[in-house]
Amino acid sequence: MRKLPKEPTVKAAAETFTGDAWVDSIVRGEEPSRLRVAVVRFAPGARNAWHAHAVGQTVHVTEGVGRIQSHGGELVVIRPGDTVHTPAGEWHWHGAAPDRFMTHLAIWEAPAEGPETEWGEKVTDAEYRAEPMDLDR
């Protein structure tokens, strides 16, 4: 066993995020592990661009209120304790609600070869502001 070094908090890239978000890399597995875990903190209204993970992704909300959507699917409200999995290659986005902060764990695995994430267009204001489904109400 060994204690892993702590990485500094970084501001999410403006090329792939709208609004302010910060990322703490928690785990970057070394071969044979390819596990990745990050804490992502979104300011109100912040969200990432459409993207897909080569081996899928799981998001677990730890605080606040957010939104998540798969391409062609319903926009859904997410809250603390909610866990959402997007399968390999599924285009999706996630971020904070317009008036709330949101923090989640992002958990994914890198492929043996090739890019971990493919980034697409930024989520438009119209897509972001659509009426979300609130499964808890």
DODO-518352 format. One record per residue (C-alpha): residue number from 1; residue in one letter; chain; x, y, z. Coordinates in nm, 3 decimals, decimal comma. Layout:
<bavexs>
<NUM a A <X Y Z>>
...
</bavexs>
This chain:
<bavexs>
<1 m A <0,000 0,000 0,000>>
<2 r A <0,112 0,355 -0,065>>
<3 k A <-0,039 0,695 -0,019>>
<4 l A <-0,100 0,869 -0,351>>
<5 p A <0,021 1,225 -0,407>>
<6 k A <-0,243 1,499 -0,401>>
<7 e A <-0,298 1,687 -0,724>>
<8 p A <-0,389 2,058 -0,708>>
<9 t A <-0,742 2,173 -0,788>>
<10 v A <-0,767 2,293 -1,148>>
<11 k A <-1,025 2,511 -1,316>>
<12 a A <-1,216 2,318 -1,582>>
<13 a A <-1,114 2,407 -1,936>>
<14 a A <-1,320 2,677 -2,108>>
<15 e A <-1,303 2,471 -2,429>>
<16 t A <-1,508 2,190 -2,272>>
<17 f A <-1,709 2,365 -1,997>>
<18 t A <-1,957 2,654 -1,987>>
<19 g A <-1,939 2,855 -1,665>>
<20 d A <-1,713 2,794 -1,369>>
<21 a A <-1,619 2,443 -1,257>>
<22 w A <-1,323 2,301 -1,067>>
<23 v A <-1,173 1,952 -1,080>>
<24 d A <-0,980 1,755 -0,819>>
<25 s A <-0,820 1,440 -0,960>>
<26 i A <-0,848 1,177 -0,688>>
<27 v A <-0,736 0,857 -0,864>>
<28 r A <-0,540 0,801 -1,182>>
<29 g A <-0,473 0,429 -1,172>>
<30 e A <-0,140 0,292 -1,280>>
<31 e A <-0,126 -0,014 -1,506>>
<32 p A <-0,282 -0,257 -1,491>>
<33 s A <-0,549 -0,029 -1,337>>
<34 r A <-0,698 0,231 -1,565>>
<35 l A <-0,943 0,370 -1,308>>
<36 r A <-1,005 0,746 -1,300>>
<37 v A <-1,190 0,934 -1,025>>
<38 a A <-1,238 1,309 -0,996>>
<39 v A <-1,442 1,544 -0,780>>
<40 v A <-1,604 1,809 -0,998>>
<41 r A <-1,756 2,122 -0,842>>
<42 f A <-1,993 2,320 -1,065>>
<43 a A <-2,107 2,678 -0,995>>
<44 p A <-2,474 2,752 -1,068>>
<45 g A <-2,537 2,728 -1,443>>
<46 a A <-2,204 2,558 -1,517>>
<47 r A <-2,196 2,241 -1,726>>
<48 n A <-1,962 2,041 -1,942>>
<49 a A <-1,992 2,003 -2,318>>
<50 w A <-2,143 1,700 -2,489>>
<51 h A <-1,897 1,415 -2,449>>
<52 a A <-1,861 1,038 -2,457>>
<53 h A <-1,628 0,808 -2,264>>
<54 a A <-1,462 0,517 -2,441>>
<55 v A <-1,537 0,278 -2,152>>
<56 g A <-1,838 0,459 -1,996>>
<57 q A <-1,873 0,681 -1,691>>
<58 t A <-2,050 0,682 -1,355>>
<59 v A <-2,145 1,008 -1,183>>
<60 h A <-2,233 1,015 -0,812>>
<61 v A <-2,377 1,343 -0,677>>
<62 t A <-2,245 1,439 -0,333>>
<63 e A <-2,407 1,781 -0,286>>
<64 g A <-2,626 2,039 -0,453>>
<65 v A <-2,864 2,001 -0,745>>
<66 g A <-2,768 1,929 -1,103>>
<67 r A <-2,884 1,819 -1,444>>
<68 i A <-2,778 1,533 -1,670>>
<69 q A <-2,884 1,431 -2,019>>
<70 s A <-2,794 1,167 -2,275>>
<71 h A <-2,818 1,260 -2,642>>
<72 g A <-3,180 1,219 -2,751>>
<73 g A <-3,291 1,154 -2,392>>
<74 e A <-3,478 1,347 -2,126>>
<75 l A <-3,306 1,618 -1,922>>
<76 v A <-3,308 1,487 -1,563>>
<77 v A <-3,257 1,656 -1,224>>
<78 i A <-2,989 1,491 -1,005>>
<79 r A <-2,946 1,531 -0,629>>
<80 p A <-2,714 1,408 -0,351>>
<81 g A <-2,704 1,029 -0,342>>
<82 d A <-2,805 0,991 -0,708>>
<83 t A <-2,576 0,771 -0,916>>
<84 v A <-2,602 0,771 -1,296>>
<85 h A <-2,413 0,548 -1,537>>
<86 t A <-2,360 0,629 -1,904>>
<87 p A <-2,239 0,334 -2,112>>
<88 a A <-1,936 0,336 -2,338>>
<89 g A <-1,972 0,576 -2,629>>
<90 e A <-2,297 0,737 -2,508>>
<91 w A <-2,299 1,112 -2,566>>
<92 h A <-2,410 1,306 -2,258>>
<93 w A <-2,351 1,616 -2,046>>
<94 h A <-2,391 1,708 -1,678>>
<95 g A <-2,373 2,020 -1,466>>
<96 a A <-2,530 2,233 -1,196>>
<97 a A <-2,887 2,362 -1,187>>
<98 p A <-2,928 2,728 -1,287>>
<99 d A <-2,957 2,842 -0,925>>
<100 r A <-2,761 2,578 -0,729>>
<101 f A <-2,406 2,453 -0,693>>
<102 m A <-2,349 2,082 -0,761>>
<103 t A <-2,061 1,851 -0,675>>
<104 h A <-2,018 1,499 -0,806>>
<105 l A <-1,768 1,219 -0,823>>
<106 a A <-1,687 1,130 -1,184>>
<107 i A <-1,570 0,770 -1,216>>
<108 w A <-1,450 0,617 -1,541>>
<109 e A <-1,193 0,382 -1,685>>
<110 a A <-0,946 0,461 -1,958>>
<111 p A <-0,933 0,226 -2,257>>
<112 a A <-0,620 0,015 -2,310>>
<113 e A <-0,546 0,235 -2,612>>
<114 g A <-0,686 0,558 -2,750>>
<115 p A <-0,852 0,861 -2,592>>
<116 e A <-1,053 0,833 -2,270>>
<117 t A <-1,305 1,101 -2,366>>
<118 e A <-1,431 1,243 -2,693>>
<119 w A <-1,556 1,602 -2,666>>
<120 g A <-1,828 1,753 -2,883>>
<121 e A <-2,015 2,081 -2,904>>
<122 k A <-2,098 2,287 -2,597>>
<123 v A <-2,449 2,244 -2,459>>
<124 t A <-2,662 2,531 -2,590>>
<125 d A <-2,857 2,756 -2,355>>
<126 a A <-3,179 2,616 -2,505>>
<127 e A <-3,071 2,256 -2,429>>
<128 y A <-2,962 2,353 -2,078>>
<129 r A <-3,277 2,550 -1,996>>
<130 a A <-3,525 2,286 -2,120>>
<131 e A <-3,777 2,171 -1,859>>
<132 p A <-3,607 1,883 -1,672>>
<133 m A <-3,774 1,569 -1,544>>
<134 d A <-3,762 1,562 -1,166>>
<135 l A <-3,780 1,194 -1,077>>
<136 d A <-3,787 1,273 -0,701>>
<137 r A <-4,106 1,477 -0,714>>
</bavexs>
